[in-house]
Amino acid sequence: MSESGSFIVALITGGLGAALGSIGTAIVQTFSAKGEVRATAADRVTNAAGNLADRLDKLNTKLEEENTAMRKAMVALTEAVEDMLAEVQDPQVRKRVQRAINDARVAFR
């Protein structure tokens, strides 16, 4: 093969190698971009789940505090009603009030 023929073969081979390299780079970048998009989406989902868990934890804590306060108030109210029960003259009313007191005490356990 002549010198110019070798040059053409080298040029074609080099050009083909460069083209294949560019295509390979584009493919890798495409998959990398998809990976980045997936990673970004996963980060967003993780952050959203974390924020939701924090909000639910705060809400749960608030509800527990409210529940405790209501229980204390109901116990105090039940004790006050029980103290007044001796003053009730009507046996039917006494029976209903005593049943309500008992039900409340069971609910507090």
C-alpha positions in Angstrom: 0.0 0.0 0.0 1.2 3.4 -0.8 1.9 6.1 1.7 -1.2 8.0 0.7 -3.3 4.8 0.9 -2.0 4.3 4.5 -2.8 7.8 5.3 -6.4 7.4 4.1 -6.8 4.2 6.0 -5.4 5.8 9.1 -7.7 8.8 8.6 -10.7 6.6 8.1 -9.8 4.4 11.1 -9.2 7.5 13.2 -12.4 9.1 12.1 -14.3 5.9 12.7 -12.7 5.6 16.2 -13.6 9.2 17.0 -17.2 8.7 15.8 -17.5 5.5 17.9 -16.0 7.3 20.9 -18.4 10.2 20.5 -21.4 7.8 20.2 -20.1 5.8 23.3 -19.7 9.1 25.2 -23.2 10.2 24.3 -24.7 6.8 25.4 -22.8 7.0 28.7 -24.0 10.6 29.3 -27.5 9.6 28.5 -27.5 6.8 31.0 -25.7 9.0 33.5 -28.3 11.7 33.0 -31.0 9.1 33.6 -29.2 8.0 36.7 -28.9 11.6 37.9 -32.6 12.2 37.3 -33.4 9.0 39.2 -31.1 10.0 42.0 -32.7 13.4 42.1 -36.1 11.9 42.2 -35.1 9.5 44.9 -33.7 12.3 47.0 -36.9 14.3 46.6 -39.0 11.3 47.6 -36.7 10.6 50.6 -36.9 14.3 51.7 -40.7 14.4 51.3 -41.0 11.2 53.3 -38.7 12.6 56.0 -40.7 15.9 56.1 -43.9 13.9 56.4 -42.5 11.8 59.2 -41.5 14.9 61.1 -44.9 16.5 60.7 -46.6 13.3 61.8 -44.3 13.0 64.8 -45.1 16.6 65.9 -48.8 16.0 65.4 -48.7 12.7 67.3 -46.9 14.4 70.2 -49.5 17.2 70.2 -52.3 14.7 70.2 -50.7 12.8 73.1 -50.4 16.0 75.1 -54.0 16.9 74.5 -55.2 13.4 75.3 -53.3 13.5 78.6 -54.8 16.9 79.5 -58.3 15.6 78.7 -57.8 12.4 80.7 -56.7 14.5 83.7 -59.8 16.8 83.4 -62.1 13.8 83.0 -60.7 12.1 86.1 -61.1 15.4 88.1 -64.7 15.7 86.8 -65.5 12.1 87.6 -64.2 12.5 91.2 -66.2 15.7 91.7 -69.4 14.1 90.4 -68.7 11.1 92.7 -68.4 13.5 95.7 -71.8 15.0 94.8 -73.4 11.6 94.3 -74.3 11.3 98.0 -76.5 14.4 97.7 -78.6 12.8 94.9 -82.0 11.6 96.4 -83.6 10.0 93.3 -82.4 6.3 93.2 -82.8 6.2 89.4 -80.6 9.2 88.9 -78.1 7.8 91.5 -77.9 4.6 89.5 -77.4 6.4 86.2 -74.7 8.7 87.6 -72.9 5.7 89.3 -73.0 3.8 86.0 -71.5 6.8 84.2 -68.8 7.1 86.8 -67.9 3.4 86.5 -67.8 3.6 82.7 -65.5 6.7 82.9 -63.2 4.9 85.2 -63.0 1.9 82.9 -62.2 4.2 80.0 -59.3 5.9 81.9 -57.4 2.6 82.3 
